[in-house]
Amino acid sequence: MNTAFENIAVDLHKALHVDLNDRGATFAKTRFALPPDWNTEDAAGAPLHLLAVITAFTFGWTRTRRLRPWIAVVVSGYLLAVVVLKWQPWINRLELTAFLLAAPW
């Protein structure tokens, strides 16, 4: 699965004529590569948490109008962090803030 995602990233960067390991987009001297050992604390993602947050946000957005500003703040903050921070091998640890902000839902 990681190989498929890595190939998608490589193909997308080639199509956009952007270097995948551009120093402006990657941290220090790291090179972009998805780790093969996905079940370690350094590389494990949180797909079930992400699915739960997306479900809660979708339900909250469509059912309750008063939650929309709060959902927009969490989503905007996460997108801002993704744009500002460079890709790192341990970037998944930085998702914790978004999950904590989304916890009330």
C-alpha positions in Angstrom: 0.0 0.0 0.0 2.8 2.4 0.9 4.5 1.7 -2.5 1.3 2.7 -4.3 1.0 5.9 -2.4 4.7 6.6 -2.9 4.3 6.0 -6.7 1.3 8.4 -6.7 3.4 11.1 -5.0 6.3 10.6 -7.5 4.0 10.7 -10.5 2.2 13.8 -9.3 5.4 15.6 -8.7 6.7 14.6 -12.2 3.4 15.8 -13.8 3.8 19.2 -12.0 7.5 19.4 -12.9 8.5 19.7 -9.2 11.4 17.9 -7.5 10.1 15.5 -5.0 13.1 16.2 -2.7 13.1 19.9 -3.0 14.7 21.5 0.0 11.8 23.9 0.3 9.4 21.0 0.8 11.5 18.5 2.7 13.1 18.7 6.1 16.8 19.2 6.3 18.6 16.5 4.4 15.8 14.0 4.3 14.6 12.4 1.1 10.9 11.6 0.5 10.2 7.9 1.1 7.3 6.3 2.9 8.7 3.9 5.5 8.2 0.2 4.8 7.7 -0.6 8.5 4.3 1.1 9.0 3.6 -0.4 12.4 6.3 1.4 14.5 5.6 4.5 16.5 7.7 6.5 14.2 5.8 5.6 11.1 2.3 4.5 12.1 -0.5 6.7 11.0 -3.9 6.9 12.5 -6.4 6.0 9.7 -9.2 5.0 12.0 -8.9 8.2 13.9 -8.9 10.2 10.7 -12.0 8.3 9.5 -13.7 9.0 12.8 -12.9 12.7 12.5 -14.0 12.9 8.9 -17.3 11.2 9.8 -17.9 13.4 12.8 -17.1 16.6 10.9 -19.4 15.5 8.0 -22.2 14.8 10.4 -21.6 18.0 12.3 -21.4 20.1 9.2 -24.6 18.7 7.7 -26.7 18.5 10.8 -25.7 21.4 13.0 -25.1 24.9 11.6 -23.6 26.2 14.9 -20.7 23.7 14.7 -19.5 24.9 11.3 -17.2 27.7 12.5 -15.5 25.3 14.9 -15.1 22.6 12.2 -13.7 25.2 9.9 -11.1 26.4 12.5 -9.8 22.8 13.0 -9.7 22.0 9.3 -8.1 25.4 8.5 -5.5 24.9 11.2 -4.6 21.5 10.0 -4.3 22.7 6.4 -2.1 25.6 7.5 0.2 23.2 9.4 0.4 21.0 6.3 1.3 24.0 4.1 3.8 25.6 6.5 5.6 22.5 7.8 8.0 20.6 5.5 7.6 16.9 4.9 9.4 14.9 7.5 9.7 11.1 8.1 8.0 11.6 11.5 5.3 14.1 10.3 2.6 11.7 11.5 3.4 12.7 15.1 2.4 16.3 14.3 -1.1 15.2 13.5 -1.8 14.8 17.2 -2.7 18.5 17.5 -5.4 18.2 14.9 -6.8 15.1 16.5 -6.8 16.8 19.9 -8.7 19.8 18.5 -11.2 17.5 16.9 -11.7 15.4 20.0 -14.8 17.2 21.2 -16.8 15.9 18.3 
